[in-house]
Amino acid sequence: MDKLITMSTKELTRLEVMQRLKEKRLSQKEAANLLGMSVRQIKRLWRKYQKDGVKGLVSKRRGQPSNHRLDEKTTRQVLGLLKERYSDFGPTLAHEKLSEVHEMRISRESVRKLMVEEGLWKPRRGKKPPVHQMRERRACLGELVQIDGSEHAWFEERGPKCTLLVFIDDATGKLLELRFVESESFFAYCEASRHYFERCGKPLAFYSDKHGVFHVNTPQTIGVGEGMTQFGRAMKELDVQIICANSPQAKGRVERANQTLQDRLVRELRLRNISSIEAANAFAPEFCEDFNRRFAVSPRSDHNAHRPLLDTENLDLIFSRQKTGILSKNLTVQFDKVIYQIQSDRPDYALRKAQVTICQDAKGVVTILYKNKPLAYTTFKKLPRQAEVVDTKNVNCAIQLPKSPAPNHPWRQYGQHLNGTPVTEVSPNGAD
């Protein structure tokens, strides 16, 4: 009676090759290449096949216990300790205790399997990856512009890390603006937006993440003022809508562009030996033109949704930090820890309790407006600065490190000519 032989896919492949060898349709070298083995191994398999037939190709270890299995003594000891001392422990912590306290040589996965088999641990199902629905590109250029900041070693070891602000059109994939800045901040995005608006016009909407520049992330501040950020207020005045994405995948076009830029732009900067933000910003338009020529696509509609800037839109004031304040009886108002005294030829009672708008530009120059007209003022008092709330992305920029003395500072020459003997330079903290 014929006996049923169970073979794996790998063994079936070997059987087919051996049969072709038997029929002399293959050479041993060709058989070795097909199976990914050496000619010596093929000769050994051929001898087994000639001696035992199909059975000689079946693994002799089939049905046998693994050589790496835990021995029964170790298994009993581990189970005893788990049930006696570590019944409510997780597999990782239980493995640490078994290894460190009891000096038992057992893997963490073996501990987990034993705990599952004994009902001491219930395996958790892995979270299913979220499914992100595909979104079709917008139809028109300038209808939706995705913006993001990418902190990276753009100059590699030639310069410090900085942030690249990326503006990319959703319909065409065109880079509309690249701007190197020290960090993501209100004034940095204002500077990049200004260059973009003056060159292309205003888009219908920006699509961003929930960075503090675009979105109020502290619930306590909702309801204070208009409940929007400084950049949100500026875009509202310019009639540009801001839409915040719930996930990085939602604004995948700019996220993928960041990856491409970290690959291509870094190398382009290296080839040109660019190592400063100013030189990189000067090179950015040339790179954008080449990038768009290679990767941009044609939109479904030829309509350009960009709108020109109006004569009434003063970008100097719109792109400034603004705060509404009420003048006191003494005609003073406080802004950013500074008290300002209004100077006016009008009677004091005419401006008491008047509502004014304090505007501060990127250089720190303050303008106080009353009915859209500037008021003269003097600085009355500066209050000491206290703890500030800083976004996590800007912590490194907010830390004020002590500045080292200049190369020609007199401190560096201190003691070098005492008694005519040069003295080794001493660090500021007194250590050698």
C-alpha positions in Angstrom: 0.0 0.0 0.0 1.3 3.5 -0.9 2.3 5.6 2.1 1.3 9.3 2.3 4.3 11.6 2.7 3.8 15.2 3.8 6.1 17.7 2.2 6.5 21.4 2.6 6.6 23.8 -0.4 10.4 24.0 -0.1 10.7 20.2 -0.2 8.3 20.0 -3.2 10.6 22.4 -5.1 13.6 20.3 -4.3 11.7 17.2 -5.5 10.9 18.8 -8.8 14.6 19.8 -9.3 15.8 16.3 -8.4 13.4 14.8 -11.0 14.7 17.1 -13.7 18.2 16.1 -12.7 17.2 12.4 -13.0 15.9 13.1 -16.5 19.1 15.0 -17.3 17.3 18.2 -18.1 19.4 20.1 -15.6 23.0 20.1 -14.6 24.0 20.1 -10.9 25.3 23.7 -11.3 22.0 24.9 -12.8 20.1 23.0 -10.0 22.3 24.8 -7.4 21.4 28.2 -8.9 17.7 27.4 -8.9 17.6 26.4 -5.3 20.1 28.9 -4.0 22.5 26.2 -2.8 26.0 25.2 -3.4 26.9 22.3 -5.8 28.2 20.4 -2.8 24.7 20.5 -1.2 23.1 19.5 -4.5 25.3 16.4 -4.6 24.3 15.5 -1.1 20.6 15.9 -1.8 21.0 13.8 -5.1 22.6 11.0 -3.1 19.7 11.0 -0.6 17.2 11.0 -3.4 18.9 8.1 -5.2 19.0 6.1 -2.0 15.6 6.8 -0.3 13.6 8.4 -3.1 11.1 11.1 -2.1 11.4 10.3 1.6 15.1 11.3 1.5 14.1 14.9 0.8 11.8 15.2 3.8 13.3 16.8 6.9 14.2 14.3 9.6 13.3 16.9 12.3 9.6 17.0 11.4 7.5 16.0 14.3 10.4 16.3 16.7 10.5 18.9 19.6 12.7 21.9 19.0 16.2 22.0 20.2 15.6 25.5 21.6 12.6 24.6 23.7 12.6 25.2 27.5 13.3 22.1 29.5 10.6 20.9 31.8 12.5 21.8 35.0 13.0 25.5 34.0 9.3 25.7 32.9 8.1 24.4 36.3 10.3 26.8 38.1 9.2 29.8 36.0 5.5 28.9 36.4 5.9 28.4 40.1 7.4 31.9 40.5 4.9 33.5 38.2 1.9 32.1 40.1 3.4 32.7 43.6 4.9 36.2 43.3 4.2 37.7 39.9 0.7 36.7 39.0 -0.4 40.3 38.4 2.8 41.4 36.7 3.0 42.1 33.0 5.3 40.0 30.8 8.1 42.6 30.6 8.2 43.4 34.3 8.0 39.7 35.2 10.8 38.9 32.8 13.0 41.6 34.5 12.4 40.1 37.9 13.0 36.6 36.8 16.3 37.6 35.2 17.6 40.1 37.8 16.3 38.6 41.1 16.2 34.9 40.3 18.9 34.8 37.6 16.9 32.7 35.3 18.0 32.7 31.6 14.7 32.9 29.8 13.5 35.3 27.0 10.7 37.8 27.5 8.7 36.2 24.7 8.9 32.8 26.5 7.6 34.4 29.7 4.8 36.0 27.8 3.8 32.7 26.1 3.8 30.9 29.5 1.7 33.6 31.1 -0.8 33.4 28.2 -1.1 29.6 28.4 -1.7 29.7 32.2 -4.2 32.6 31.9 -2.0 35.0 33.8 -1.9 37.5 30.9 -4.4 38.3 28.3 -2.8 39.2 24.9 -3.8 42.6 23.6 -4.8 43.1 20.1 -2.7 45.5 18.2 -4.3 48.7 17.0 -5.4 48.7 13.5 -3.7 51.4 11.4 -6.1 54.3 10.7 -7.5 54.5 7.2 -7.1 58.0 5.7 -9.5 58.8 3.0 -8.0 60.0 -0.3 -8.8 63.6 -1.2 -8.8 64.9 -4.8 -6.6 67.8 -5.6 -8.3 71.2 -5.8 -9.2 72.5 -9.2 -7.5 75.9 -9.4 -4.1 77.4 -8.6 -4.3 79.4 -5.4 -7.5 77.8 -4.2 -5.8 76.0 -1.3 -2.2 76.4 -0.3 -0.7 73.9 2.2 1.9 75.5 4.6 4.2 73.9 7.1 7.6 74.4 8.8 10.3 71.8 8.6 13.1 72.0 11.2 16.2 70.2 9.8 20.0 70.4 9.5 19.6 72.1 6.2 23.3 73.2 6.1 24.5 69.9 7.6 27.7 70.5 9.7 28.4 73.8 7.9 25.8 75.7 10.0 23.3 75.4 12.8 19.8 73.9 12.4 17.1 76.1 11.1 13.5 75.9 9.9 12.2 76.0 6.3 8.8 77.4 5.8 7.1 75.7 2.8 4.1 77.0 0.9 2.9 74.5 -1.8 -0.2 74.7 -4.0 -2.7 71.8 -3.6 -3.9 71.8 -7.2 -0.6 71.8 -9.0 2.1 70.8 -6.4 4.0 74.0 -7.1 6.3 75.5 -4.5 5.0 79.0 -4.1 7.3 80.1 -1.3 10.4 78.7 0.5 11.7 80.7 3.4 14.6 79.8 5.8 14.0 81.2 9.3 15.4 80.5 12.8 12.1 79.0 14.0 8.4 78.8 13.4 6.9 82.1 14.7 4.3 84.6 13.9 6.7 87.1 12.3 8.5 84.4 10.4 5.2 83.3 8.7 4.3 86.9 8.2 7.6 87.6 6.3 7.1 84.5 4.1 3.5 85.3 3.5 4.4 88.9 2.5 6.9 87.8 -0.1 4.3 85.3 -1.4 1.4 87.8 -1.5 3.4 90.5 -3.2 4.6 88.1 -5.9 1.5 85.9 -6.5 -1.4 87.5 -4.8 -3.6 86.2 -2.0 -4.9 82.6 -2.0 -8.4 81.6 -1.0 -7.2 79.5 2.0 -4.2 78.2 3.9 -4.1 74.5 5.0 -1.9 74.1 8.1 -1.4 72.0 11.2 -2.5 73.0 14.7 0.7 74.9 15.5 0.2 77.7 18.0 0.8 80.2 15.2 -2.4 79.1 13.4 -4.6 77.6 16.1 -5.5 78.5 19.7 -4.5 75.4 21.6 -5.1 76.6 25.2 -8.9 76.3 26.0 -8.6 79.0 28.6 -7.8 81.6 26.0 -10.9 80.9 23.9 -13.2 83.9 24.3 -10.3 86.3 25.1 -10.4 89.0 22.4 -11.7 87.3 19.2 -10.4 83.9 20.1 -7.9 83.6 17.3 -4.1 83.8 17.0 -2.2 86.9 15.7 -1.7 85.1 12.3 -5.3 84.2 12.2 -6.3 87.8 12.8 -3.9 89.0 10.1 -5.3 86.5 7.6 -8.9 87.5 8.5 -8.1 91.1 7.7 -6.7 89.9 4.3 -9.7 87.6 3.7 -7.6 84.4 3.6 -9.2 81.5 5.4 -7.1 79.2 7.6 -8.0 75.5 7.8 -6.2 73.3 10.4 -5.7 69.6 9.7 -6.4 66.9 12.3 -3.4 64.8 11.2 -0.2 65.1 9.2 -1.7 62.7 6.6 -4.5 65.2 5.9 -1.9 67.7 4.5 0.2 65.0 3.0 1.3 67.1 0.0 3.4 69.4 2.1 4.6 66.6 4.3 5.9 64.7 1.2 7.4 67.9 -0.1 9.3 68.3 3.1 10.8 64.8 2.7 11.8 65.6 -0.9 13.3 68.9 0.1 15.3 67.3 2.9 16.8 65.0 0.3 17.3 67.3 -2.7 17.6 70.8 -1.2 20.2 69.8 1.4 22.5 68.4 -1.4 21.9 71.5 -3.6 23.0 73.7 -0.7 26.0 71.5 -0.2 27.0 71.7 -3.9 26.9 75.5 -3.7 28.6 75.7 -0.3 25.7 77.7 1.1 25.8 77.8 4.9 23.7 80.8 6.0 20.1 81.6 6.1 20.6 84.8 4.0 22.4 82.9 1.2 19.9 80.1 1.3 16.9 82.5 0.9 18.7 84.1 -2.1 19.0 80.7 -3.7 15.4 79.6 -2.9 13.7 81.1 -6.0 16.1 79.4 -8.3 15.4 76.0 -6.6 11.6 76.6 -6.6 11.7 77.2 -10.4 13.7 74.0 -11.0 11.5 72.0 -8.6 8.3 73.2 -10.2 9.6 72.3 -13.7 10.2 68.8 -12.6 7.3 67.9 -10.3 4.4 70.4 -10.8 1.3 69.2 -12.6 -1.4 71.0 -14.6 -4.6 71.9 -12.7 -8.0 70.8 -13.8 -9.0 74.4 -14.3 -7.0 77.3 -15.9 -8.5 79.8 -13.5 -6.1 81.4 -11.1 -7.8 81.9 -7.8 -5.1 84.3 -6.4 -6.4 87.8 -5.7 -4.3 91.0 -5.8 -3.6 93.0 -2.7 -5.8 96.0 -2.2 -4.5 99.6 -1.8 -6.2 99.8 1.6 -4.4 96.7 2.9 -1.4 98.0 4.8 0.8 94.9 5.3 3.1 96.8 7.7 0.2 97.1 10.2 -1.6 93.9 9.4 1.6 91.8 9.9 2.3 93.3 13.3 1.4 91.9 16.7 -1.7 93.7 17.8 -3.6 94.1 21.1 -6.6 96.2 22.0 -6.2 98.3 25.2 -8.1 100.9 27.2 -6.4 104.1 28.2 -6.3 104.8 31.9 -7.2 108.1 33.6 -3.6 109.0 33.3 -3.6 108.1 29.6 -1.3 105.0 30.0 -1.6 101.6 28.5 0.4 98.4 29.1 1.7 96.1 26.4 4.3 93.3 26.6 5.4 94.3 30.1 5.9 98.0 29.2 3.7 100.9 30.2 3.3 103.6 27.6 2.3 107.2 28.3 0.2 108.9 25.7 1.3 112.4 24.7 -1.6 114.5 23.3 -2.6 118.2 23.0 -6.2 117.2 23.7 -7.6 117.5 27.2 -7.0 114.4 29.3 -10.7 113.7 29.7 -11.1 113.4 25.9 -9.0 110.2 25.7 -9.8 108.6 29.1 -11.2 105.1 28.7 -10.6 105.3 24.9 -9.9 102.1 23.1 -6.6 101.9 21.3 -4.8 99.3 19.2 -1.1 98.6 20.1 0.9 97.3 17.1 4.4 95.9 17.3 6.4 95.0 14.2 9.2 92.4 13.8 11.8 94.9 14.8 10.0 95.7 18.1 8.8 99.2 17.0 5.4 100.0 18.7 2.7 102.0 17.1 -0.4 103.0 19.1 -3.5 103.7 17.0 -6.7 105.6 18.0 -9.3 105.5 15.3 -6.6 104.2 12.8 -4.4 107.2 13.5 -1.1 107.0 15.4 -0.7 108.6 18.8 2.5 110.0 20.2 3.8 108.3 23.4 6.7 107.9 25.7 7.9 104.8 27.6 6.9 105.2 31.2 8.0 102.0 32.8 9.3 98.5 31.9 8.1 95.7 34.1 10.3 92.7 34.9 9.8 89.7 32.7 8.3 86.6 34.4 7.8 83.0 33.2 6.6 82.9 29.6 4.4 80.2 27.8 6.4 78.8 24.9 5.4 76.3 22.3 7.4 73.0 22.4 8.8 73.7 18.9 10.3 77.0 20.1 11.8 76.0 23.4 15.3 75.9 22.0 15.0 79.4 20.6 13.5 80.7 23.9 16.5 79.6 26.0 18.9 82.5 26.4 22.3 81.0 26.6 25.2 83.1 27.9 27.2 84.7 25.2 30.9 83.9 25.1 33.4 86.8 24.9 34.5 88.0 21.5 37.8 86.8 20.1 39.4 90.3 20.8 37.8 90.7 24.3 40.4 91.9 26.9 39.5 88.9 29.1 41.1 86.5 26.6 44.5 88.3 27.0 44.3 88.4 30.8 47.5 87.1 32.4 49.3 86.3 29.1 52.2 88.6 29.8 52.6 88.3 33.6 56.3 87.8 34.4 56.9 87.4 30.7 55.4 83.8 30.8 52.3 83.0 28.6 49.4 81.6 30.7 46.9 79.0 29.5 43.5 80.5 28.7 41.0 80.0 31.6 37.3 79.4 31.0 34.8 81.9 32.4 33.6 79.6 35.2 37.2 79.2 36.5 37.9 75.7 35.3 41.0 74.8 33.4 
